[in-house]
């Protein structure tokens, strides 16, 4: 078996993927905008901030060595020798260390004179008017002046708006306000101490669950409710990190000891449920509480209230 001294292996591990491609295989490197790159062979393999992730396969890493092994299929020793051989011919030009991302400045859409259309739309989705009134009063929800979208505002622990999800009331439009920071996606923090966090894919699912809790005589304000603003992985891969919004929330509320996962009944939702369970299961109590029927929590609520016909006639992801 070939032998390479540890110092040479360490040298090979220092070469990041962006530097490697820029120096040795520039034709494979494609700019994806915003300082992010992909490769010509795999457009779902993205490189940014010193890391790379092949999203379609759910694998990632930092170094060129990781890339050669996981993507190019080389053996470890072959990959090391390949890198050292290239470096002996031409030293890689290391890309500049990634600068920390600029601080995002959230631009919230101007508010409409009233919230009538947004509230009517959300009530048509089965969400209780007292839940909606609480959200409006707390600044978590309003209607935009232009297009009359629902605006779901996510705040940091100080109550400063940092994120906003937009949902059309007369169309299937979905989007985010400019400057949104997904670490602070839509949430309803517990009023007082609570060790329970309920996790959802969307703001509408979170509000739907608050409505269901009220229907069962439970106070939804005594638990944390957090939307992920979508799921973070299309397939199970325990090596992936937690969704940034979940990681930030657990940091902000260290007293949380139980996480109930109310993610969608589809492949992406089930994979995300398993990923989060694998990542948190050793430190927290994690329970799969996906809706017993229907695709998501809102569909389950609409079924219970006999509103499914309205929902089925629209693209209702939010």
N, C-alpha and C positions, 0 to 999 in steps of 0.2 A: 504494500500500500504506500503511495507517495506520502512524503512528509514535508510539511512546510512549518517553519518556525512561527511561534505565536505572534512575533512582532510583524511578520509579513501578513499574516491573516488580519491582524488589527489594522494594518495599512489598507488592505482591501476593503475593510468595513467602513473606512472613513469616506469613501467616495459616494456621494449622494447621487440619486438617479438623474436629477436634472443636469448636474455637472457632467455625468457620464455621457448622456445623450448629446449635450451641447458639444462635447469634445470629440466623441468617437462615432456618433450616429446622428448627426444633425438633421438628416432627411427624414428620420423617424419622428422628430419632434414637431408638434403642431400647436400653435398658440390658440388657446380657447378663450382669451380675453380676461381682463381683470387680474393679470399676473398668474393665471392658471394655464397649464399645458395639458395636452393629451398626446397619444401616440397615433401615428398613421395606421398601424395595424389594429389598434384597439381604441376606438373613440370613447369608450367608457372608462378607460384607464386615465385618471386625472392626477396631475402633479401640482401641488401647491404647498406653500409654507414649509418646504423641506420634507414633505411626506408625499406618498403616492397611494392611490387606492384604485383597484380594478373593480368598479362597482358591479358590473354584470356577474362577476364571480365571487364577490364578497371577500376579497383578500386585499391586503395592502402591506405597506412597509415604509422604510425610510431610505435604505441604501440601494445602490446599484446591485450589490450582492443579493439582496432580497429579490430584486426584480429578475435577475438572471436565473435564480433558482425557482421562484414561484411562477414566473410568466414564461420565461424561455425554456424551462424544464432542464436546466443544467444540474449536474451533481455539485455538491458543495466544493470539492477540491477543484473540479474543472472550472467552476465559476471564479474561484479565487485566482487560479492560474491565468484565466482569461483576463481578469482585471489587472493583475500584476504584469502580465505580458504587454498589455496595452499601455500601462503606465511607464514601462521601461522604454517604449518607443516615443511616447508623448505624454507628458504629465497633464492630468486633467486641469482645465481651468475651472476652479470651483466657483459656482454661482455665489453671488453676494448673499450673506445671511439674510433670510427673510425678515423684513421689518415688521414689527407688530402691526396688525391691521389698524387703520385709522379708526378713531372713535366714531361710532355711528351717530348721526344726528337724525332723530326720528322726525319726519314731517307728517303730521296727522292731517287728514283731509278736513277742510272746514265743515263745521257742523250745520245741519239743517235747522230751520226755525223750530221744528218739533221732531219727534221720533215716531210719528204715527205709522209710516209705512214699514219701518224696520220692526216695530213691535207687532204690527198686524201680521207680517210675514212670519216672525218667530212663533207667534201664537198659533198660526196655521200649521206649524210644525209640531204643535203639542206642548210647547214650553209654557209653563205657568206664568201668569202675569205678575205675580208677586216676586218670583225669581227675577223676572226681567226688570221690575221696578227697582229691586235691590241693586242690580248691575248698573242701571242708569244712574242711580243716586251715588254709587261708589266710583263712577267714572270709567267703568269697565266696558260700557256699551253706549253707542249713540248712532245716529243716522247721518250720513254725509250729505252735504248740501248738493253736490253734483252727483248725479246718478242714483241718489237715495240708497246707497249701499248700507248694509249693517257694518259697523266698525267695532271689532272686538279688540279692546286695548289690553295689552300685557304690560305689567308694571314690575319694577324691581322692588326690593324689600322696603325701600324708603317711600314707595308710592309714586315714583317718577315714571311716567309712560316711556317704555323702551321698545314696544312692538305693537303692531296693529294688523290684524287679519281682516280682509275685506270680503264681504259676501253680497252678491246681488240680490235684490228683493224682487226683481222682475225678469231676471235672466239667470243663467247658470254661472255667471262670472264669479271667479275666486281670485284673490291676489293678496299682496301685502303692501302696506304703506312704505314709501321710500325711507330708507334708513332703518328699517326694522331689524332688531337684534333678536335672533331666535333663542338666545339664552333666556329671554324673558317673555316667552309666549304666553298666551292668555291663561290666566289662572284666577281662582277664587280662594285666597288663603283662608285658613280657619280663623274664626274670631275667638281668640284664646288659644290655649295650648292643645295640641292634638298630635298624636303619633301616627295618624292614618292619612295616607295620600292616595287619592283615586286618580288614575291616569287614563287619558282619552286621546284619540287621534285628532279631534276637532273641538272647537269652542262650542258648537251646537250639541255635540255629544255630551260635553260637560254640563251644559245647561239642561239637557234632557235628563241626565242622571240626577241633577238637583231636583228636578220636577218629580222624578220617580221616588226619591227619598221623601219628599213632602207627601206624596200619595200614601206612603207607608207610615206617616206620622213621625218621620225622623227629621232632625234639624241638619240640613246640609251645611250650615255655616260652622258646624263643629268639627268639620274635617277639611282637609286640603283637596281642592280639585284643580288639576292641571291638564292643559291640552298640549300635545306634542307638535301641533301644527303639521300633522302628517307623520308617517312612520319613517324610520331612519334606515331600514335595510330591507331589500327585496327577498333575502334568503337568510336562513339561520347561519350565523357565524359568531360564535362566542368570543372571537378575538377582537371584534369591533368594540368601539367605545360606546358608552351610554349616549343617548341623545343629549345634545348640549343643554336643552331646556330642563331635562330631568336632572342632569348632573348639577346644574346651577341651583335648582330648587332644593336638592338635598343638601347642598352646601349652605344655602341661606336658612334652611330649617333643619338643623341637625337633630332635633328631637323626633323626627319621623322614624318609626320603627317597623311600619308595615306599609306595603305598596300593593294596592289592588289594581290589576290591569284589566281595563274595560276596552280593549282594542277590537278591531273589526274581525268579523268571521270570514276572512278571506286569506289567501296564502301570505300576503304581506303582513297582515295583522297577526296571524298565528306565528310567523317567523319572528316578528318583533317581540311578541310575548315571550317566546322561548329565549331569545337573546337576552332580554332584560332579566328574565328569571335566572339564567345562567350567570349573569354578571353580578347580580345583587343577592342571589339566594344564600350566600354564605354569611352575609352581614345583616340582612333584613329579612323579615317575613314577607314573601312575595306570593300573591295568590292570583290565579287566572280567574277573572270574573267577567269574561266576555259575555255579551247578551245571550240569553238562552234561546232566543229565536230572532230571525232577521239578520241583516248584514251588519248593522251597527246599533249603537244605543238609541239613536233617534228613530230608526226604523222600528225597534222594539217598542218604544214609547208610542209611536203612531199606530202600531198594531193594537196595543192595549186600548187606545182611545178611539179606534175606528177611523183613523185618518189616513190609512195607507193609500187609498186611491189618490188623494192629493199628492202624496209624496211620490208615488210611482209615476206620476205624470211629469216629473221634473228631474233634472240632474241635481241631486240634492247634496252632493259632497260639499262640506264646508269645514 
